[in-house]
Amino acid sequence: MTNGLCGEGIRLNEIQVIGTHNSYHLAPSAGKLKLIRLFSKRGAEAWAYSRKPLDQQLEAGLRQFELDIFADPEGGRFGTSEEMKKPGMKVIHVPGIDEGTVHPTLTGALQAVEKWSAKNPRHVPIMILIELKDRVEMPLAPRPIPFDRKQMEAVEQEILKVFRKEKLITPDLVRGDSASLREAVLKKGWPELDSLRGKVMFCLDNEGKHREIYLEGNPTLEKRLLFASVAREHPAAAWMKRNDPVRSYDEIRTLVSKGFIVRTRADTDTKEARANDGKRRDKALASGAQFVSTDFPRPDPKLGEYEVALPGKVVARVNPVSGRSKQAGEVE
């Protein structure tokens, strides 16, 4: 993984980096995968991947993560290990069946990022995608606690216990004195990259009711820590999730060219890796989405040669759509 710096005046939306999907995930054991396969071949294949701790992923050059979290204010709802007994948000995929996690708690996951960041204060900003999970997916699994506004604010409190506010890229920071986030990014633009080095940005993966609860009372995300994926006309529009870079290719390029930040996925359910099919990956990179997420930042020898990396395996590059007027090449 090479490092460097080129292109003065580059803004946050004018770069592109690689990240991971379900960045905490540990594949179920062979025995459990065999059991899962009895009910769902697709599930057994989709969950057959494992992650390294977040600090090791950062060291390998990844700059975007996704964490699925469940509320557990009393502790012990999802397991009996010392980590699981602690009160606070738990990082799990599907309790009761796909619960292997390299970071059982949100606090632990964030501490791994913060410690690495403190040792590498000039790093390109890190984006952490948070998915709030409270749906019952397994009949015998522990019943999740709904994410109401209180639990959403508890997520923010856990973030602030790990990161000082000045280490965060927040909606208020980007908005500044503009009337809305949308106006800020479309008229003023995102802050310059050099002013954001060493910082972390949080985004809400959820849409629908969870997003509406989070936006209630602060329609342009005033005093909130997380950005939300909304319609491009919404006053909080700044970052957007478009997971399918093939179907949404033209839309992503349009959004990026206008000044929005987009996250997309280069692959899904291990399908591309098993077929060694790079078409979706290539579309994702060419779309200009600033954050491109994958399950395979390195090839999995059990599945084949498929991997997702920027040309030259750089940490970050000038964005092929929004950064075309800048000097081409790597930016970290």
NUVEX-881784 format. One record per residue (C-alpha): residue number from 1; x, z, y. Coordinates in steps of 0.05 Angstrom, whole numbers, plus 5000, padded with zeros to 4 digits. Layout:
# residues N
<pt><num>NUM</num><east>X</east><up>Z</up><north>Y</north></pt>
...
This chain:
# residues 332
<pt><num>1</num><east>5000</east><up>5000</up><north>5000</north></pt>
<pt><num>2</num><east>5033</east><up>4977</up><north>5064</north></pt>
<pt><num>3</num><east>5028</east><up>5006</up><north>5133</north></pt>
<pt><num>4</num><east>5037</east><up>4979</up><north>5203</north></pt>
<pt><num>5</num><east>5003</east><up>4968</up><north>5270</north></pt>
<pt><num>6</num><east>4984</east><up>4904</up><north>5305</north></pt>
<pt><num>7</num><east>4931</east><up>4883</up><north>5355</north></pt>
<pt><num>8</num><east>4928</east><up>4926</up><north>5418</north></pt>
<pt><num>9</num><east>4860</east><up>4949</up><north>5442</north></pt>
<pt><num>10</num><east>4827</east><up>4944</up><north>5373</north></pt>
<pt><num>11</num><east>4761</east><up>4982</up><north>5370</north></pt>
<pt><num>12</num><east>4732</east><up>5018</up><north>5310</north></pt>
<pt><num>13</num><east>4683</east><up>4961</up><north>5295</north></pt>
<pt><num>14</num><east>4740</east><up>4911</up><north>5295</north></pt>
<pt><num>15</num><east>4773</east><up>4934</up><north>5231</north></pt>
<pt><num>16</num><east>4757</east><up>4931</up><north>5157</north></pt>
<pt><num>17</num><east>4773</east><up>4982</up><north>5103</north></pt>
<pt><num>18</num><east>4758</east><up>4995</up><north>5029</north></pt>
<pt><num>19</num><east>4722</east><up>5056</up><north>5002</north></pt>
<pt><num>20</num><east>4690</east><up>5082</up><north>4938</north></pt>
<pt><num>21</num><east>4619</east><up>5090</up><north>4914</north></pt>
<pt><num>22</num><east>4601</east><up>5158</up><north>4884</north></pt>
<pt><num>23</num><east>4670</east><up>5181</up><north>4904</north></pt>
<pt><num>24</num><east>4666</east><up>5247</up><north>4865</north></pt>
<pt><num>25</num><east>4641</east><up>5219</up><north>4799</north></pt>
<pt><num>26</num><east>4670</east><up>5234</up><north>4730</north></pt>
<pt><num>27</num><east>4645</east><up>5192</up><north>4672</north></pt>
<pt><num>28</num><east>4604</east><up>5229</up><north>4619</north></pt>
<pt><num>29</num><east>4640</east><up>5245</up><north>4555</north></pt>
<pt><num>30</num><east>4641</east><up>5192</up><north>4500</north></pt>
<pt><num>31</num><east>4589</east><up>5233</up><north>4462</north></pt>
<pt><num>32</num><east>4543</east><up>5238</up><north>4522</north></pt>
<pt><num>33</num><east>4551</east><up>5164</up><north>4538</north></pt>
<pt><num>34</num><east>4531</east><up>5148</up><north>4467</north></pt>
<pt><num>35</num><east>4469</east><up>5191</up><north>4476</north></pt>
<pt><num>36</num><east>4453</east><up>5159</up><north>4543</north></pt>
<pt><num>37</num><east>4459</east><up>5091</up><north>4511</north></pt>
<pt><num>38</num><east>4402</east><up>5108</up><north>4463</north></pt>
<pt><num>39</num><east>4356</east><up>5112</up><north>4523</north></pt>
<pt><num>40</num><east>4389</east><up>5064</up><north>4571</north></pt>
<pt><num>41</num><east>4445</east><up>5015</up><north>4557</north></pt>
<pt><num>42</num><east>4447</east><up>4999</up><north>4632</north></pt>
<pt><num>43</num><east>4456</east><up>5073</up><north>4649</north></pt>
<pt><num>44</num><east>4512</east><up>5082</up><north>4600</north></pt>
<pt><num>45</num><east>4550</east><up>5022</up><north>4628</north></pt>
<pt><num>46</num><east>4535</east><up>5039</up><north>4701</north></pt>
<pt><num>47</num><east>4563</east><up>5109</up><north>4696</north></pt>
<pt><num>48</num><east>4627</east><up>5093</up><north>4657</north></pt>
<pt><num>49</num><east>4676</east><up>5105</up><north>4714</north></pt>
<pt><num>50</num><east>4715</east><up>5164</up><north>4741</north></pt>
<pt><num>51</num><east>4746</east><up>5183</up><north>4808</north></pt>
<pt><num>52</num><east>4808</east><up>5219</up><north>4828</north></pt>
<pt><num>53</num><east>4804</east><up>5277</up><north>4879</north></pt>
<pt><num>54</num><east>4790</east><up>5253</up><north>4950</north></pt>
<pt><num>55</num><east>4859</east><up>5269</up><north>4976</north></pt>
<pt><num>56</num><east>4889</east><up>5225</up><north>4922</north></pt>
<pt><num>57</num><east>4841</east><up>5169</up><north>4939</north></pt>
<pt><num>58</num><east>4862</east><up>5175</up><north>5012</north></pt>
<pt><num>59</num><east>4935</east><up>5173</up><north>4992</north></pt>
<pt><num>60</num><east>4920</east><up>5109</up><north>4955</north></pt>
<pt><num>61</num><east>4893</east><up>5078</up><north>5019</north></pt>
<pt><num>62</num><east>4817</east><up>5087</up><north>5013</north></pt>
<pt><num>63</num><east>4781</east><up>5105</up><north>5077</north></pt>
<pt><num>64</num><east>4707</east><up>5110</up><north>5060</north></pt>
<pt><num>65</num><east>4672</east><up>5157</up><north>5011</north></pt>
<pt><num>66</num><east>4602</east><up>5171</up><north>4986</north></pt>
<pt><num>67</num><east>4578</east><up>5240</up><north>4966</north></pt>
<pt><num>68</num><east>4510</east><up>5255</up><north>4933</north></pt>
<pt><num>69</num><east>4490</east><up>5326</up><north>4950</north></pt>
<pt><num>70</num><east>4437</east><up>5376</up><north>4927</north></pt>
<pt><num>71</num><east>4417</east><up>5438</up><north>4965</north></pt>
<pt><num>72</num><east>4434</east><up>5504</up><north>4931</north></pt>
<pt><num>73</num><east>4429</east><up>5559</up><north>4983</north></pt>
<pt><num>74</num><east>4430</east><up>5616</up><north>4932</north></pt>
<pt><num>75</num><east>4482</east><up>5586</up><north>4886</north></pt>
<pt><num>76</num><east>4480</east><up>5576</up><north>4810</north></pt>
<pt><num>77</num><east>4422</east><up>5527</up><north>4809</north></pt>
<pt><num>78</num><east>4463</east><up>5471</up><north>4777</north></pt>
<pt><num>79</num><east>4514</east><up>5507</up><north>4735</north></pt>
<pt><num>80</num><east>4550</east><up>5571</up><north>4718</north></pt>
<pt><num>81</num><east>4622</east><up>5555</up><north>4736</north></pt>
<pt><num>82</num><east>4653</east><up>5594</up><north>4792</north></pt>
<pt><num>83</num><east>4646</east><up>5535</up><north>4839</north></pt>
<pt><num>84</num><east>4574</east><up>5522</up><north>4820</north></pt>
<pt><num>85</num><east>4556</east><up>5596</up><north>4830</north></pt>
<pt><num>86</num><east>4576</east><up>5592</up><north>4904</north></pt>
<pt><num>87</num><east>4519</east><up>5583</up><north>4953</north></pt>
<pt><num>88</num><east>4519</east><up>5515</up><north>4988</north></pt>
<pt><num>89</num><east>4512</east><up>5441</up><north>4977</north></pt>
<pt><num>90</num><east>4531</east><up>5415</up><north>4908</north></pt>
<pt><num>91</num><east>4560</east><up>5346</up><north>4895</north></pt>
<pt><num>92</num><east>4528</east><up>5316</up><north>4832</north></pt>
<pt><num>93</num><east>4501</east><up>5248</up><north>4811</north></pt>
<pt><num>94</num><east>4444</east><up>5266</up><north>4763</north></pt>
<pt><num>95</num><east>4437</east><up>5339</up><north>4743</north></pt>
<pt><num>96</num><east>4426</east><up>5349</up><north>4669</north></pt>
<pt><num>97</num><east>4456</east><up>5284</up><north>4646</north></pt>
<pt><num>98</num><east>4509</east><up>5254</up><north>4693</north></pt>
<pt><num>99</num><east>4537</east><up>5316</up><north>4726</north></pt>
<pt><num>100</num><east>4612</east><up>5307</up><north>4720</north></pt>
<pt><num>101</num><east>4643</east><up>5316</up><north>4788</north></pt>
<pt><num>102</num><east>4715</east><up>5323</up><north>4813</north></pt>
<pt><num>103</num><east>4689</east><up>5363</up><north>4873</north></pt>
<pt><num>104</num><east>4630</east><up>5408</up><north>4853</north></pt>
<pt><num>105</num><east>4616</east><up>5432</up><north>4924</north></pt>
<pt><num>106</num><east>4610</east><up>5395</up><north>4990</north></pt>
<pt><num>107</num><east>4656</east><up>5445</up><north>5022</north></pt>
<pt><num>108</num><east>4710</east><up>5433</up><north>4970</north></pt>
<pt><num>109</num><east>4705</east><up>5358</up><north>4978</north></pt>
<pt><num>110</num><east>4710</east><up>5363</up><north>5053</north></pt>
<pt><num>111</num><east>4768</east><up>5411</up><north>5049</north></pt>
<pt><num>112</num><east>4807</east><up>5360</up><north>5008</north></pt>
<pt><num>113</num><east>4796</east><up>5308</up><north>5062</north></pt>
<pt><num>114</num><east>4813</east><up>5356</up><north>5119</north></pt>
<pt><num>115</num><east>4878</east><up>5379</up><north>5087</north></pt>
<pt><num>116</num><east>4901</east><up>5308</up><north>5076</north></pt>
<pt><num>117</num><east>4880</east><up>5288</up><north>5147</north></pt>
<pt><num>118</num><east>4919</east><up>5346</up><north>5177</north></pt>
<pt><num>119</num><east>4981</east><up>5320</up><north>5142</north></pt>
<pt><num>120</num><east>4968</east><up>5249</up><north>5165</north></pt>
<pt><num>121</num><east>4942</east><up>5256</up><north>5236</north></pt>
<pt><num>122</num><east>4950</east><up>5182</up><north>5254</north></pt>
<pt><num>123</num><east>4905</east><up>5156</up><north>5198</north></pt>
<pt><num>124</num><east>4851</east><up>5105</up><north>5209</north></pt>
<pt><num>125</num><east>4783</east><up>5140</up><north>5215</north></pt>
<pt><num>126</num><east>4750</east><up>5161</up><north>5150</north></pt>
<pt><num>127</num><east>4676</east><up>5149</up><north>5139</north></pt>
<pt><num>128</num><east>4638</east><up>5196</up><north>5092</north></pt>
<pt><num>129</num><east>4569</east><up>5173</up><north>5070</north></pt>
<pt><num>130</num><east>4522</east><up>5231</up><north>5052</north></pt>
<pt><num>131</num><east>4462</east><up>5220</up><north>5006</north></pt>
<pt><num>132</num><east>4412</east><up>5277</up><north>5005</north></pt>
<pt><num>133</num><east>4382</east><up>5283</up><north>4936</north></pt>
<pt><num>134</num><east>4320</east><up>5323</up><north>4919</north></pt>
<pt><num>135</num><east>4282</east><up>5280</up><north>4869</north></pt>
<pt><num>136</num><east>4269</east><up>5303</up><north>4798</north></pt>
<pt><num>137</num><east>4304</east><up>5253</up><north>4752</north></pt>
<pt><num>138</num><east>4308</east><up>5291</up><north>4686</north></pt>
<pt><num>139</num><east>4249</east><up>5332</up><north>4660</north></pt>
<pt><num>140</num><east>4290</east><up>5391</up><north>4636</north></pt>
<pt><num>141</num><east>4341</east><up>5391</up><north>4693</north></pt>
<pt><num>142</num><east>4339</east><up>5444</up><north>4748</north></pt>
<pt><num>143</num><east>4286</east><up>5428</up><north>4800</north></pt>
<pt><num>144</num><east>4319</east><up>5406</up><north>4866</north></pt>
<pt><num>145</num><east>4305</east><up>5439</up><north>4932</north></pt>
<pt><num>146</num><east>4272</east><up>5391</up><north>4982</north></pt>
<pt><num>147</num><east>4315</east><up>5370</up><north>5042</north></pt>
<pt><num>148</num><east>4274</east><up>5392</up><north>5102</north></pt>
<pt><num>149</num><east>4303</east><up>5399</up><north>5171</north></pt>
<pt><num>150</num><east>4331</east><up>5468</up><north>5155</north></pt>
<pt><num>151</num><east>4371</east><up>5441</up><north>5096</north></pt>
<pt><num>152</num><east>4395</east><up>5382</up><north>5136</north></pt>
<pt><num>153</num><east>4421</east><up>5429</up><north>5189</north></pt>
<pt><num>154</num><east>4455</east><up>5469</up><north>5134</north></pt>
<pt><num>155</num><east>4493</east><up>5406</up><north>5115</north></pt>
<pt><num>156</num><east>4518</east><up>5400</up><north>5187</north></pt>
<pt><num>157</num><east>4538</east><up>5473</up><north>5186</north></pt>
<pt><num>158</num><east>4580</east><up>5462</up><north>5123</north></pt>
<pt><num>159</num><east>4614</east><up>5403</up><north>5157</north></pt>
<pt><num>160</num><east>4630</east><up>5445</up><north>5218</north></pt>
<pt><num>161</num><east>4659</east><up>5501</up><north>5175</north></pt>
<pt><num>162</num><east>4712</east><up>5452</up><north>5151</north></pt>
<pt><num>163</num><east>4722</east><up>5405</up><north>5211</north></pt>
<pt><num>164</num><east>4730</east><up>5423</up><north>5283</north></pt>
<pt><num>165</num><east>4681</east><up>5384</up><north>5326</north></pt>
<pt><num>166</num><east>4738</east><up>5347</up><north>5361</north></pt>
<pt><num>167</num><east>4758</east><up>5319</up><north>5292</north></pt>
<pt><num>168</num><east>4691</east><up>5284</up><north>5285</north></pt>
<pt><num>169</num><east>4666</east><up>5217</up><north>5309</north></pt>
<pt><num>170</num><east>4595</east><up>5237</up><north>5328</north></pt>
<pt><num>171</num><east>4536</east><up>5198</up><north>5357</north></pt>
<pt><num>172</num><east>4545</east><up>5237</up><north>5423</north></pt>
<pt><num>173</num><east>4618</east><up>5216</up><north>5427</north></pt>
<pt><num>174</num><east>4600</east><up>5142</up><north>5418</north></pt>
<pt><num>175</num><east>4539</east><up>5145</up><north>5463</north></pt>
<pt><num>176</num><east>4575</east><up>5177</up><north>5522</north></pt>
<pt><num>177</num><east>4533</east><up>5170</up><north>5585</north></pt>
<pt><num>178</num><east>4493</east><up>5111</up><north>5558</north></pt>
<pt><num>179</num><east>4418</east><up>5118</up><north>5549</north></pt>
<pt><num>180</num><east>4422</east><up>5106</up><north>5474</north></pt>
<pt><num>181</num><east>4470</east><up>5093</up><north>5418</north></pt>
<pt><num>182</num><east>4447</east><up>5021</up><north>5414</north></pt>
<pt><num>183</num><east>4461</east><up>5009</up><north>5487</north></pt>
<pt><num>184</num><east>4529</east><up>5041</up><north>5481</north></pt>
<pt><num>185</num><east>4554</east><up>4999</up><north>5423</north></pt>
<pt><num>186</num><east>4524</east><up>4934</up><north>5449</north></pt>
<pt><num>187</num><east>4545</east><up>4941</up><north>5522</north></pt>
<pt><num>188</num><east>4606</east><up>4987</up><north>5523</north></pt>
<pt><num>189</num><east>4629</east><up>4978</up><north>5452</north></pt>
<pt><num>190</num><east>4657</east><up>5028</up><north>5402</north></pt>
<pt><num>191</num><east>4716</east><up>5071</up><north>5423</north></pt>
<pt><num>192</num><east>4785</east><up>5043</up><north>5414</north></pt>
<pt><num>193</num><east>4817</east><up>5056</up><north>5347</north></pt>
<pt><num>194</num><east>4877</east><up>5093</up><north>5375</north></pt>
<pt><num>195</num><east>4831</east><up>5144</up><north>5408</north></pt>
<pt><num>196</num><east>4798</east><up>5158</up><north>5340</north></pt>
<pt><num>197</num><east>4858</east><up>5164</up><north>5295</north></pt>
<pt><num>198</num><east>4857</east><up>5227</up><north>5252</north></pt>
<pt><num>199</num><east>4781</east><up>5233</up><north>5258</north></pt>
<pt><num>200</num><east>4723</east><up>5231</up><north>5208</north></pt>
<pt><num>201</num><east>4655</east><up>5198</up><north>5215</north></pt>
<pt><num>202</num><east>4593</east><up>5220</up><north>5175</north></pt>
<pt><num>203</num><east>4534</east><up>5175</up><north>5160</north></pt>
<pt><num>204</num><east>4467</east><up>5189</up><north>5127</north></pt>
<pt><num>205</num><east>4455</east><up>5145</up><north>5066</north></pt>
<pt><num>206</num><east>4381</east><up>5161</up><north>5063</north></pt>
<pt><num>207</num><east>4327</east><up>5120</up><north>5095</north></pt>
<pt><num>208</num><east>4251</east><up>5133</up><north>5092</north></pt>
<pt><num>209</num><east>4226</east><up>5204</up><north>5100</north></pt>
<pt><num>210</num><east>4294</east><up>5238</up><north>5100</north></pt>
<pt><num>211</num><east>4319</east><up>5194</up><north>5157</north></pt>
<pt><num>212</num><east>4255</east><up>5206</up><north>5197</north></pt>
<pt><num>213</num><east>4263</east><up>5281</up><north>5189</north></pt>
<pt><num>214</num><east>4335</east><up>5277</up><north>5213</north></pt>
<pt><num>215</num><east>4314</east><up>5234</up><north>5274</north></pt>
<pt><num>216</num><east>4255</east><up>5278</up><north>5293</north></pt>
<pt><num>217</num><east>4265</east><up>5306</up><north>5362</north></pt>
<pt><num>218</num><east>4330</east><up>5267</up><north>5372</north></pt>
<pt><num>219</num><east>4313</east><up>5193</up><north>5367</north></pt>
<pt><num>220</num><east>4382</east><up>5171</up><north>5390</north></pt>
<pt><num>221</num><east>4416</east><up>5225</up><north>5348</north></pt>
<pt><num>222</num><east>4430</east><up>5273</up><north>5406</north></pt>
<pt><num>223</num><east>4470</east><up>5333</up><north>5382</north></pt>
<pt><num>224</num><east>4470</east><up>5309</up><north>5310</north></pt>
<pt><num>225</num><east>4533</east><up>5299</up><north>5268</north></pt>
<pt><num>226</num><east>4511</east><up>5240</up><north>5224</north></pt>
<pt><num>227</num><east>4497</east><up>5168</up><north>5243</north></pt>
<pt><num>228</num><east>4434</east><up>5139</up><north>5211</north></pt>
<pt><num>229</num><east>4419</east><up>5069</up><north>5186</north></pt>
<pt><num>230</num><east>4360</east><up>5044</up><north>5227</north></pt>
<pt><num>231</num><east>4331</east><up>4977</up><north>5250</north></pt>
<pt><num>232</num><east>4375</east><up>4940</up><north>5299</north></pt>
<pt><num>233</num><east>4324</east><up>4950</up><north>5355</north></pt>
<pt><num>234</num><east>4322</east><up>5026</up><north>5346</north></pt>
<pt><num>235</num><east>4355</east><up>5069</up><north>5400</north></pt>
<pt><num>236</num><east>4399</east><up>5102</up><north>5346</north></pt>
<pt><num>237</num><east>4424</east><up>5035</up><north>5320</north></pt>
<pt><num>238</num><east>4500</east><up>5035</up><north>5314</north></pt>
<pt><num>239</num><east>4517</east><up>5038</up><north>5239</north></pt>
<pt><num>240</num><east>4476</east><up>5004</up><north>5185</north></pt>
<pt><num>241</num><east>4475</east><up>5001</up><north>5109</north></pt>
<pt><num>242</num><east>4468</east><up>4933</up><north>5077</north></pt>
<pt><num>243</num><east>4487</east><up>4942</up><north>5004</north></pt>
<pt><num>244</num><east>4479</east><up>4871</up><north>4980</north></pt>
<pt><num>245</num><east>4531</east><up>4826</up><north>5013</north></pt>
<pt><num>246</num><east>4505</east><up>4763</up><north>4978</north></pt>
<pt><num>247</num><east>4432</east><up>4768</up><north>4998</north></pt>
<pt><num>248</num><east>4449</east><up>4798</up><north>5066</north></pt>
<pt><num>249</num><east>4512</east><up>4758</up><north>5081</north></pt>
<pt><num>250</num><east>4486</east><up>4722</up><north>5142</north></pt>
<pt><num>251</num><east>4452</east><up>4784</up><north>5169</north></pt>
<pt><num>252</num><east>4515</east><up>4826</up><north>5161</north></pt>
<pt><num>253</num><east>4557</east><up>4775</up><north>5198</north></pt>
<pt><num>254</num><east>4505</east><up>4774</up><north>5254</north></pt>
<pt><num>255</num><east>4502</east><up>4850</up><north>5259</north></pt>
<pt><num>256</num><east>4578</east><up>4855</up><north>5260</north></pt>
<pt><num>257</num><east>4586</east><up>4800</up><north>5311</north></pt>
<pt><num>258</num><east>4538</east><up>4837</up><north>5358</north></pt>
<pt><num>259</num><east>4578</east><up>4902</up><north>5354</north></pt>
<pt><num>260</num><east>4545</east><up>4942</up><north>5299</north></pt>
<pt><num>261</num><east>4583</east><up>4975</up><north>5242</north></pt>
<pt><num>262</num><east>4561</east><up>4959</up><north>5171</north></pt>
<pt><num>263</num><east>4575</east><up>4987</up><north>5102</north></pt>
<pt><num>264</num><east>4565</east><up>4943</up><north>5040</north></pt>
<pt><num>265</num><east>4581</east><up>4945</up><north>4966</north></pt>
<pt><num>266</num><east>4628</east><up>4897</up><north>4931</north></pt>
<pt><num>267</num><east>4600</east><up>4912</up><north>4862</north></pt>
<pt><num>268</num><east>4547</east><up>4952</up><north>4827</north></pt>
<pt><num>269</num><east>4535</east><up>4985</up><north>4759</north></pt>
<pt><num>270</num><east>4603</east><up>4959</up><north>4734</north></pt>
<pt><num>271</num><east>4572</east><up>4889</up><north>4724</north></pt>
<pt><num>272</num><east>4624</east><up>4851</up><north>4764</north></pt>
<pt><num>273</num><east>4682</east><up>4888</up><north>4731</north></pt>
<pt><num>274</num><east>4656</east><up>4874</up><north>4661</north></pt>
<pt><num>275</num><east>4648</east><up>4799</up><north>4678</north></pt>
<pt><num>276</num><east>4712</east><up>4797</up><north>4721</north></pt>
<pt><num>277</num><east>4667</east><up>4764</up><north>4773</north></pt>
<pt><num>278</num><east>4694</east><up>4768</up><north>4844</north></pt>
<pt><num>279</num><east>4639</east><up>4728</up><north>4880</north></pt>
<pt><num>280</num><east>4602</east><up>4789</up><north>4907</north></pt>
<pt><num>281</num><east>4669</east><up>4822</up><north>4927</north></pt>
<pt><num>282</num><east>4691</east><up>4760</up><north>4964</north></pt>
<pt><num>283</num><east>4625</east><up>4756</up><north>5001</north></pt>
<pt><num>284</num><east>4631</east><up>4830</up><north>5020</north></pt>
<pt><num>285</num><east>4700</east><up>4820</up><north>5050</north></pt>
<pt><num>286</num><east>4682</east><up>4756</up><north>5086</north></pt>
<pt><num>287</num><east>4618</east><up>4785</up><north>5114</north></pt>
<pt><num>288</num><east>4657</east><up>4828</up><north>5163</north></pt>
<pt><num>289</num><east>4626</east><up>4893</up><north>5139</north></pt>
<pt><num>290</num><east>4674</east><up>4946</up><north>5165</north></pt>
<pt><num>291</num><east>4666</east><up>4991</up><north>5104</north></pt>
<pt><num>292</num><east>4668</east><up>4956</up><north>5036</north></pt>
<pt><num>293</num><east>4652</east><up>5003</up><north>4978</north></pt>
<pt><num>294</num><east>4672</east><up>4992</up><north>4906</north></pt>
<pt><num>295</num><east>4676</east><up>5027</up><north>4838</north></pt>
<pt><num>296</num><east>4742</east><up>4991</up><north>4825</north></pt>
<pt><num>297</num><east>4795</east><up>5000</up><north>4879</north></pt>
<pt><num>298</num><east>4842</east><up>4991</up><north>4819</north></pt>
<pt><num>299</num><east>4828</east><up>4954</up><north>4754</north></pt>
<pt><num>300</num><east>4800</east><up>4993</up><north>4696</north></pt>
<pt><num>301</num><east>4841</east><up>4971</up><north>4635</north></pt>
<pt><num>302</num><east>4782</east><up>4983</up><north>4590</north></pt>
<pt><num>303</num><east>4740</east><up>4932</up><north>4628</north></pt>
<pt><num>304</num><east>4788</east><up>4880</up><north>4655</north></pt>
<pt><num>305</num><east>4827</east><up>4858</up><north>4715</north></pt>
<pt><num>306</num><east>4773</east><up>4863</up><north>4769</north></pt>
<pt><num>307</num><east>4791</east><up>4903</up><north>4831</north></pt>
<pt><num>308</num><east>4774</east><up>4906</up><north>4905</north></pt>
<pt><num>309</num><east>4829</east><up>4908</up><north>4957</north></pt>
<pt><num>310</num><east>4845</east><up>4877</up><north>5024</north></pt>
<pt><num>311</num><east>4894</east><up>4819</up><north>5025</north></pt>
<pt><num>312</num><east>4964</east><up>4847</up><north>5016</north></pt>
<pt><num>313</num><east>4932</east><up>4912</up><north>4994</north></pt>
<pt><num>314</num><east>4937</east><up>4940</up><north>5065</north></pt>
<pt><num>315</num><east>4898</east><up>5002</up><north>5084</north></pt>
<pt><num>316</num><east>4861</east><up>4968</up><north>5141</north></pt>
<pt><num>317</num><east>4860</east><up>4899</up><north>5171</north></pt>
<pt><num>318</num><east>4833</east><up>4866</up><north>5233</north></pt>
<pt><num>319</num><east>4760</east><up>4849</up><north>5219</north></pt>
<pt><num>320</num><east>4749</east><up>4776</up><north>5200</north></pt>
<pt><num>321</num><east>4686</east><up>4772</up><north>5242</north></pt>
<pt><num>322</num><east>4687</east><up>4822</up><north>5299</north></pt>
<pt><num>323</num><east>4763</east><up>4821</up><north>5307</north></pt>
<pt><num>324</num><east>4775</east><up>4747</up><north>5308</north></pt>
<pt><num>325</num><east>4800</east><up>4749</up><north>5379</north></pt>
<pt><num>326</num><east>4852</east><up>4801</up><north>5359</north></pt>
<pt><num>327</num><east>4918</east><up>4789</up><north>5326</north></pt>
<pt><num>328</num><east>4907</east><up>4780</up><north>5251</north></pt>
<pt><num>329</num><east>4938</east><up>4827</up><north>5201</north></pt>
<pt><num>330</num><east>4941</east><up>4900</up><north>5182</north></pt>
<pt><num>331</num><east>4924</east><up>4957</up><north>5230</north></pt>
<pt><num>332</num><east>4952</east><up>5019</up><north>5196</north></pt>
